[in-house]
Amino acid sequence: MAEAEPIDEDEALKHSVWKEAMAEELNDFLVTGSNLEGIEEFKNIMKEKFEMTDLGKLSYFLGMEFTYTPTGLLMQQKKYAKELPQRFKMVSYNLVASLVEVNVKLTKDEDSKATYDTIYQKIVGSLRFLCNSRPDFSFGVGLMSKFMCNPKKLLRYVHGTIDYGLLFPVKKQQTEFEMLGFVDSDYYGDMVERKGTLGYMFLLNNAPISWCSKKQPVITLSSCEAEYISGSYAIGLP
């Protein structure tokens, strides 16, 4: 290492150790923006200072697959979704069209002995990664992870919806940003702690940018209070 840390990138590039460290940090990164000329200029500058390969348009990054369609950019995890049923030997199981049963109310059975808890934990942990591109998994995975009950139905749902993903639509001549949000909550849906579950999704120009399914932090005394807490949480109020 150099005797003193460099004050900027130009000084760091003069030392081989710092240059190698910067190259490692810059491994696999994206350059995005609306100014194509600026992007090309930035890439040329980086190529002059580091050994880099331009892979062209985004197609695969951190387990996410990107497909360009006439309607927009589609983000999926097809490869990962296909591997899950094979990993847990559920390829031959029947497919299901719904993630969880409607109005299901789960409670803890203190008298029963946990079975296959290690396998179930692995399945739930694997399903959590799919929530990055599948908002429809958020509630079901959270429910299964809390009770650590049989998550095999979720895997059957994954196997039947491998092609699902997020679409970021393309709109030409879009000069203004339009934010649209959806918020909802149930009333003490958790039969153990008597707390509700809130959920929200925000769209920017019809493209999903943020979503969440989370148990409310407090016990509410009415459905109106539950809705108010959900709305406050969605917009970031303490």
C-alpha positions as CSV (number, residue, x, y, z in Angstrom):
1,M,0.0,0.0,0.0
2,A,1.1,3.6,-0.4
3,E,2.3,5.5,2.6
4,A,-0.7,7.8,2.6
5,E,-4.1,7.4,1.0
6,P,-4.5,9.2,-2.3
7,I,-6.6,12.3,-2.3
8,D,-8.2,11.6,-5.7
9,E,-8.4,9.0,-8.4
10,D,-5.5,10.5,-10.5
11,E,-3.1,10.1,-7.6
12,A,-4.4,6.6,-6.8
13,L,-3.8,5.5,-10.4
14,K,-0.1,6.3,-9.9
15,H,0.3,3.4,-7.4
16,S,-0.2,-0.1,-8.7
17,V,-1.7,-1.4,-5.4
18,W,-4.4,1.3,-5.4
19,K,-5.0,0.8,-9.1
20,E,-5.6,-2.9,-8.6
21,A,-7.9,-2.3,-5.7
22,M,-10.0,0.2,-7.8
23,A,-10.2,-2.3,-10.7
24,E,-11.5,-5.0,-8.3
25,E,-14.2,-2.6,-7.0
26,L,-15.2,-1.7,-10.6
27,N,-15.7,-5.3,-11.6
28,D,-19.2,-5.8,-13.2
29,F,-20.9,-2.4,-13.1
30,L,-23.7,-0.7,-15.0
31,V,-23.7,2.7,-16.7
32,T,-27.1,4.1,-17.3
33,G,-28.6,7.4,-18.3
34,S,-30.5,9.4,-20.9
35,N,-27.4,11.1,-22.4
36,L,-25.8,8.6,-24.8
37,E,-23.0,10.8,-25.7
38,G,-22.1,11.3,-22.0
39,I,-22.2,7.5,-21.5
40,E,-19.8,6.9,-24.4
41,E,-17.4,9.6,-23.2
42,F,-17.4,8.1,-19.7
43,K,-16.7,4.6,-21.0
44,N,-13.8,5.9,-23.1
45,I,-12.3,7.6,-20.1
46,M,-12.6,4.4,-18.1
47,K,-11.1,2.3,-20.8
48,E,-8.0,4.6,-20.9
49,K,-7.4,4.1,-17.2
50,F,-8.4,0.4,-16.7
51,E,-8.5,-2.8,-18.8
52,M,-12.2,-3.1,-19.5
53,T,-14.6,-4.9,-21.8
54,D,-17.8,-3.3,-23.0
55,L,-20.5,-6.1,-23.0
56,G,-23.0,-3.9,-24.8
57,K,-26.6,-3.7,-23.8
58,L,-27.6,-5.0,-20.4
59,S,-28.6,-8.7,-20.6
60,Y,-27.6,-10.3,-17.3
61,F,-26.5,-8.8,-14.0
62,L,-26.4,-10.2,-10.4
63,G,-28.7,-13.0,-11.2
64,M,-31.2,-10.8,-13.1
65,E,-32.0,-11.4,-16.7
66,F,-33.0,-8.5,-19.0
67,T,-34.9,-8.8,-22.2
68,Y,-35.7,-5.9,-24.6
69,T,-39.3,-6.1,-25.9
70,P,-41.3,-3.6,-28.1
71,T,-43.2,-2.6,-24.9
72,G,-40.2,-2.1,-22.6
73,L,-37.5,-3.8,-20.6
74,L,-38.4,-7.1,-19.0
75,M,-36.5,-8.1,-15.8
76,Q,-36.7,-11.8,-14.9
77,Q,-35.0,-14.5,-12.9
78,K,-35.9,-17.4,-15.2
79,K,-32.7,-19.3,-14.7
80,Y,-32.9,-19.1,-10.9
81,A,-36.6,-20.0,-10.9
82,K,-36.0,-23.1,-13.1
83,E,-33.3,-24.3,-10.7
84,L,-35.3,-24.1,-7.5
85,P,-37.8,-27.0,-8.2
86,Q,-34.9,-29.1,-9.5
87,R,-32.8,-28.4,-6.4
88,F,-35.6,-29.5,-4.0
89,K,-36.8,-32.3,-6.3
90,M,-40.3,-30.9,-7.0
91,V,-40.2,-30.9,-10.8
92,S,-42.9,-33.6,-11.1
93,Y,-45.4,-31.9,-8.7
94,N,-48.6,-30.4,-9.9
95,L,-48.6,-26.7,-10.7
96,V,-50.8,-24.2,-8.8
97,A,-52.2,-20.8,-10.0
98,S,-52.3,-19.1,-6.6
99,L,-49.5,-18.4,-4.2
100,V,-51.4,-18.7,-0.9
101,E,-55.0,-19.6,0.1
102,V,-57.4,-16.7,0.2
103,N,-58.0,-15.3,3.8
104,V,-55.7,-17.9,5.3
105,K,-55.1,-17.5,9.0
106,L,-52.1,-19.4,10.4
107,T,-51.4,-20.1,14.0
108,K,-48.5,-21.7,15.8
109,D,-49.0,-25.3,16.9
110,E,-46.9,-25.5,20.1
111,D,-47.6,-29.2,20.6
112,S,-46.4,-30.4,17.2
113,K,-42.9,-31.3,16.5
114,A,-41.1,-29.4,13.7
115,T,-40.4,-31.6,10.7
116,Y,-37.9,-30.9,7.9
117,D,-37.3,-27.5,9.4
118,T,-33.8,-27.2,7.9
119,I,-35.1,-28.0,4.4
120,Y,-37.9,-25.5,4.8
121,Q,-35.5,-22.8,5.9
122,K,-33.4,-23.4,2.8
123,I,-36.5,-23.2,0.6
124,V,-37.8,-20.0,2.2
125,G,-34.3,-18.5,2.0
126,S,-34.1,-19.4,-1.7
127,L,-37.5,-17.9,-2.4
128,R,-36.6,-14.6,-0.8
129,F,-34.1,-13.9,-3.6
130,L,-37.0,-14.1,-6.1
131,C,-38.7,-11.2,-4.3
132,N,-36.2,-8.9,-6.1
133,S,-38.1,-9.3,-9.3
134,R,-41.4,-10.9,-8.1
135,P,-43.5,-8.6,-5.9
136,D,-46.2,-11.2,-5.8
137,F,-43.9,-13.4,-3.6
138,S,-43.5,-10.8,-0.9
139,F,-46.5,-11.7,1.2
140,G,-46.4,-15.5,0.7
141,V,-42.7,-15.8,1.5
142,G,-43.1,-13.6,4.6
143,L,-45.9,-15.8,5.8
144,M,-44.0,-19.0,5.3
145,S,-40.8,-17.6,6.9
146,K,-42.7,-16.6,10.1
147,F,-44.3,-20.0,10.7
148,M,-41.7,-22.1,8.9
149,C,-44.6,-24.2,7.6
150,N,-44.6,-26.2,4.4
151,P,-43.5,-23.9,1.6
152,K,-43.9,-26.5,-1.1
153,K,-46.9,-24.8,-2.6
154,L,-44.7,-21.7,-3.2
155,L,-42.3,-23.9,-5.2
156,R,-45.2,-25.3,-7.2
157,Y,-46.2,-21.7,-8.0
158,V,-42.7,-20.8,-9.0
159,H,-42.6,-23.8,-11.3
160,G,-45.8,-22.6,-13.0
161,T,-44.8,-19.0,-13.3
162,I,-41.2,-19.1,-14.5
163,D,-41.8,-16.5,-17.2
164,Y,-43.1,-13.9,-14.9
165,G,-41.1,-10.8,-14.2
166,L,-41.2,-7.0,-14.0
167,L,-41.8,-4.8,-17.1
168,F,-40.3,-1.4,-17.3
169,P,-42.4,0.2,-20.1
170,V,-40.9,2.5,-22.7
171,K,-42.7,5.8,-23.3
172,K,-41.4,8.1,-25.9
173,Q,-41.5,11.9,-25.4
174,Q,-42.2,11.5,-21.7
175,T,-41.3,14.9,-20.2
176,E,-42.9,14.7,-16.8
177,F,-42.6,12.1,-14.0
178,E,-45.7,10.5,-12.7
179,M,-45.7,8.7,-9.4
180,L,-48.5,6.3,-8.5
181,G,-48.7,4.4,-5.2
182,F,-50.9,1.6,-3.9
183,V,-51.2,0.9,-0.1
184,D,-53.3,-1.7,1.7
185,S,-53.6,-3.4,5.1
186,D,-55.5,-6.1,6.9
187,Y,-56.8,-5.9,10.4
188,Y,-55.0,-8.2,12.9
189,G,-54.4,-10.8,10.3
190,D,-51.7,-12.2,12.5
191,M,-53.6,-14.5,14.9
192,V,-50.5,-14.9,17.2
193,E,-49.5,-11.3,17.8
194,R,-52.8,-9.7,16.7
195,K,-51.0,-7.4,14.3
196,G,-51.9,-6.6,10.7
197,T,-49.9,-6.9,7.5
198,L,-49.3,-3.9,5.3
199,G,-48.3,-3.8,1.7
200,Y,-47.5,-1.1,-0.8
201,M,-46.2,-0.6,-4.4
202,F,-45.0,2.5,-6.1
203,L,-44.8,3.0,-9.9
204,L,-42.8,5.7,-11.6
205,N,-44.3,6.3,-15.1
206,N,-46.0,2.8,-14.8
207,A,-42.6,1.1,-13.9
208,P,-42.5,-0.6,-10.5
209,I,-39.7,0.9,-8.4
210,S,-40.6,0.0,-4.8
211,W,-42.7,-2.6,-3.0
212,C,-43.0,-4.2,0.4
213,S,-45.1,-6.6,2.5
214,K,-44.5,-6.2,6.2
215,K,-46.1,-6.9,9.5
216,Q,-47.2,-3.7,11.2
217,P,-45.1,-2.7,14.2
218,V,-48.0,-2.1,16.6
219,I,-51.4,-3.6,17.4
220,T,-54.2,-1.5,15.9
221,L,-57.6,-1.0,17.5
222,S,-59.6,-0.5,14.3
223,S,-59.3,-1.1,10.6
224,C,-59.1,2.7,10.1
225,E,-56.0,2.9,12.3
226,A,-54.5,0.0,10.5
227,E,-55.0,1.7,7.1
228,Y,-53.5,5.0,8.5
229,I,-50.4,3.2,9.8
230,S,-49.9,1.5,6.5
231,G,-50.2,4.8,4.6
232,S,-47.8,6.5,7.0
233,Y,-45.2,3.7,6.7
234,A,-45.5,3.8,2.8
235,I,-44.7,7.5,2.6
236,G,-41.9,7.2,5.2
237,L,-43.5,8.9,8.2
238,P,-42.1,7.9,11.6
